[in-house]
Amino acid sequence: MRTTVKNRKTRAARIGRVIDKVTSDAQAKKMLAEVLKENAKALKTLAKL
């Protein structure tokens, strides 16, 4: 299967976009987990008062 240079570039760009999306999703999930952890800590300290 012969691919032209243009096809190869667009394919690489598409794959790169998918990878970016996946990594950004993972980072967002990680940040969300951190925020939830902080919230839980704050609620515990409030409950103690």
ZIRA-V240637 format. One record per backbone hydrogen bond with DSSP energy under -0.5 kcal/mol. NH is the residue of the N-H (numbers start at 1). CO is the residue of the C=O. If there is no record, write none. Layout:
BEGIN
nh=<NH	NH>
co=<CO	CO>
END
This chain:
BEGIN
nh=<8	9	10	11	12	13	14	15	16	17	18	19	20	21	22	23	24	25	26	27	28	29	30	31	32	33	34	35	36	37	38	39	40	41	42	43	44	45	46	47	48	49>
co=<4	5	6	7	8	9	10	11	12	13	14	15	16	17	18	19	20	21	22	23	24	25	26	27	28	29	30	31	32	33	34	35	36	37	38	39	40	41	42	43	44	45>
END
